[in-house]
């Protein structure tokens, strides 16, 4: 009897889960990987910009201390989102993302429970402009949700960014 082989989407989502373990956020651990032509070309996790102190080093979450709810006022967070870091890391290496797929895994730090790791609006705009094809996200139910980036652009052309149904926060 042959062992059951997991799908490529589950395989890459599992790798994104491992990447999330490097996150330096007290609220959420999120990891992202970008795959093109069945090869991992970039990874990213939630963390402070290079050569700056992260929340763990400071010993507290700035947004918690300021009473800012989840999903709001990202500009006051010390961290760069996992999706942004994956895109930035590819750029630093001179790697094109055109036609690639992004896998995002997220969980709540305190409980370890999975979350709907859907990109925020800022990350969605970056993903569209990077030329990615599909986004595969972990869900709170332990499954996954797949988005077609082309569809986001089409939806925002017909409606607007505020009409988007699937957003983080």
C-alpha positions as CSV (number, residue, x, y, z in Angstrom):
1,X,0.0,0.0,0.0
2,X,1.4,3.4,-1.0
3,X,1.4,6.2,1.5
4,X,-0.9,9.2,0.6
5,X,1.0,12.0,-1.0
6,X,0.0,15.5,-0.1
7,X,-0.9,18.0,-2.8
8,X,1.6,20.6,-4.0
9,X,-0.6,23.4,-2.4
10,X,-0.5,21.6,1.0
11,X,3.2,21.0,0.6
12,X,4.0,24.6,0.0
13,X,1.5,25.8,2.6
14,X,3.3,23.6,5.1
15,X,6.6,25.2,4.2
16,X,5.0,28.7,4.7
17,X,3.9,27.4,8.2
18,X,7.6,26.7,9.0
19,X,8.6,30.2,7.7
20,X,6.0,31.7,10.1
21,X,7.9,30.3,13.0
22,X,10.5,33.1,12.4
23,X,8.0,35.9,13.0
24,X,8.7,38.5,15.6
25,X,5.1,39.6,16.3
26,X,3.4,39.0,19.6
27,X,-0.1,38.9,18.0
28,X,0.3,36.8,14.8
29,X,2.9,34.5,13.2
30,X,2.7,34.6,9.5
31,X,4.9,33.2,6.8
32,X,4.8,33.6,3.1
33,X,6.6,31.8,0.3
34,X,6.6,32.5,-3.4
35,X,6.9,29.6,-5.9
36,X,7.4,29.9,-9.6
37,X,7.9,27.0,-12.0
38,X,7.6,24.6,-9.0
39,X,10.6,26.2,-7.2
40,X,10.6,28.3,-4.1
41,X,12.1,31.6,-5.1
42,X,11.4,33.7,-2.0
43,X,10.3,33.6,1.6
44,X,9.1,36.2,4.1
45,X,7.8,36.4,7.6
46,X,6.4,39.1,9.9
47,X,9.4,41.0,11.2
48,X,11.0,44.4,11.8
49,X,13.0,45.9,9.0
50,X,16.6,44.7,8.8
51,X,19.0,46.1,11.4
52,X,16.2,47.5,13.6
53,X,14.8,46.1,16.9
54,X,11.7,43.9,16.6
55,X,8.9,43.6,19.2
56,X,10.6,40.7,20.9
57,X,13.7,42.7,21.5
58,X,11.7,45.7,22.7
59,X,9.7,43.3,24.9
60,X,6.3,44.5,24.0
61,X,3.9,45.1,21.0
62,X,3.7,48.8,20.3
63,X,0.1,48.5,18.9
64,X,-1.1,46.6,22.0
65,X,0.4,49.3,24.2
66,X,-1.4,52.0,22.2
67,X,-4.7,50.0,22.3
68,X,-4.9,49.6,18.5
69,X,-7.2,46.8,17.4
70,X,-6.2,44.1,15.0
71,X,-6.4,45.0,11.3
72,X,-6.0,48.8,11.9
73,X,-3.2,51.4,11.8
74,X,-0.5,49.1,10.3
75,X,1.8,52.1,9.8
76,X,2.3,52.1,13.6
77,X,3.5,48.5,13.6
78,X,7.3,47.8,13.9
79,X,6.9,44.8,11.5
80,X,6.8,44.4,7.8
81,X,4.2,41.9,6.6
82,X,5.2,38.4,5.5
83,X,3.9,39.0,2.0
84,X,5.8,42.3,1.7
85,X,9.0,40.7,2.9
86,X,8.7,37.8,0.4
87,X,8.3,40.3,-2.4
88,X,11.1,42.5,-1.1
89,X,13.4,39.5,-0.7
90,X,12.8,38.5,-4.3
91,X,13.6,42.0,-5.4
92,X,16.9,42.0,-3.4
93,X,17.9,38.8,-5.1
94,X,16.9,40.1,-8.6
95,X,14.2,37.4,-9.1
96,X,11.1,38.0,-11.1
97,X,7.8,37.0,-9.5
98,X,5.7,37.2,-12.7
99,X,3.3,34.3,-12.9
100,X,4.4,32.9,-9.5
101,X,2.1,31.7,-6.7
102,X,2.3,32.9,-3.1
103,X,1.5,30.7,-0.1
104,X,0.6,32.3,3.2
105,X,0.2,30.6,6.5
106,X,-0.9,32.4,9.7
107,X,-1.7,31.6,13.3
108,X,-2.5,33.3,16.6
109,X,0.7,33.4,18.7
110,X,-1.0,32.8,22.1
111,X,-3.1,29.8,21.1
112,X,-1.3,28.5,18.1
113,X,-4.7,28.3,16.2
114,X,-4.7,29.0,12.5
115,X,-6.2,32.1,11.1
116,X,-7.6,33.3,7.8
117,X,-4.3,34.5,6.5
118,X,-5.7,36.7,3.9
119,X,-3.6,39.6,2.7
120,X,-4.4,43.1,3.9
121,X,-5.2,45.8,1.2
122,X,-1.6,47.1,1.2
123,X,-0.3,43.6,0.5
124,X,-3.0,42.9,-2.1
125,X,-1.9,46.0,-4.0
126,X,1.7,44.9,-3.9
127,X,0.8,41.3,-5.0
128,X,-1.2,42.6,-8.0
129,X,1.7,44.9,-9.1
130,X,4.3,42.1,-8.6
131,X,2.5,40.0,-11.2
132,X,1.7,37.0,-9.1
133,X,-0.9,34.5,-10.3
134,X,-2.5,32.6,-7.3
135,X,-2.5,33.2,-3.6
136,X,-3.1,30.1,-1.3
137,X,-3.9,31.1,2.3
138,X,-4.4,29.1,5.5
139,X,-7.9,29.4,7.0
140,X,-9.2,29.4,10.6
141,X,-10.9,26.1,10.0
142,X,-7.5,24.5,9.2
143,X,-8.1,24.4,5.5
144,X,-7.0,26.7,2.7
145,X,-8.5,29.3,0.4
146,X,-7.2,30.0,-3.1
147,X,-7.4,33.4,-4.7
148,X,-6.7,34.4,-8.3
149,X,-4.9,37.7,-8.3
150,X,-6.4,38.6,-11.7
151,X,-9.8,38.3,-10.1
152,X,-8.9,40.9,-7.4
153,X,-8.0,43.4,-10.2
154,X,-11.2,42.6,-12.1
155,X,-13.3,43.0,-8.9
156,X,-11.7,46.3,-8.0
157,X,-12.3,47.5,-11.6
158,X,-16.0,46.7,-11.4
159,X,-16.5,47.8,-7.8
160,X,-13.7,49.3,-5.7
161,X,-11.2,48.2,-3.1
162,X,-13.7,48.8,-0.3
163,X,-16.0,46.2,-1.8
164,X,-13.5,43.4,-1.3
165,X,-15.0,40.5,0.8
166,X,-11.9,38.7,1.8
167,X,-9.5,40.8,3.8
168,X,-7.4,40.4,6.9
169,X,-8.3,42.1,10.1
